Amino acid sequence: MVRGLTGIFGPSGQLTMAHLPFLSFIERSQAFSLGAATMIESGNPLAAATLLRSFAENLAVVFYIQAHPQDIDKLQPGARHSIKVGRIISQAEKHLPGFKAMYDELSARAHPTGKGSYQNFVVAGEGQFTWQSHPTFVDVQDARALLQRLRDLTKLTAEVIKNTAAELSAPHRAFS
C-alpha cells in the first residue's frame, strides 16, 4: 500500500496539512489490514471482524469525501465536527453495491449482542452446547469468509491509494 506514496509531495518534497487525511488513511489501512490478518491467523474471529469493520469504515470515508469534498476539514487533526458513520457507509453503498450488507455483517459480529456475543459457542442440539473462554473460529469456512473480506477491502484500498497518489502527483494539483 505504501509504495503508492512515491512522488506525492511534489518536486520540493513538502508535506502540508492537506496531505494529512490521505496519510492517515494509509496508516489506518495498514494497521487494520495487518491487525485483521494477525487475528485471523491466531484464530480470533471477534477481533478480526472488529478490525475489518474499522477497515471498511476507513475505505468508506473516501467515497463520502468524494461526494462531499467540503467535509474534508472534518478529517483534519483537531476537527471540531465529525462525519456520521451511517452517512459514510450509505455513500460507499452507492459506489460499491453490497458494501452495507458486508458492513452490517461485520458490525453484528463486533457488537456485544446477538452473533457478537456467541462466537465461541457451538450449539450441538437441544440444550447442549460447547463453550471456551478464548476466541476461536467455529469452522474453517468462517475464517475463509473473513479472509475474503480482508482481500476485498485490501484490493479496494490499494486502488484508492494508487489513484489518490497519482492525483496528488499531478502537476496541476496545488495545496496550501
Buried (B, 14 or more C-beta within 10 A) or exposed (E): BEEBBEEBBBEEEEEEEBBEBBEBBBEBBBBBBEBBBEBBEEEBBBBBBBBBBBBBBBBBBBBBBEEBEEBEEBBEEEEEEEBEBEBBBBBBBEBBEEBBEBBEBBBBBBBEEEBBEEBBEEEEEEEEEEEEEEBBBBEEEBBEBBBEBBEBBBEBBBEBBEEBBEEBBEEEEEEE
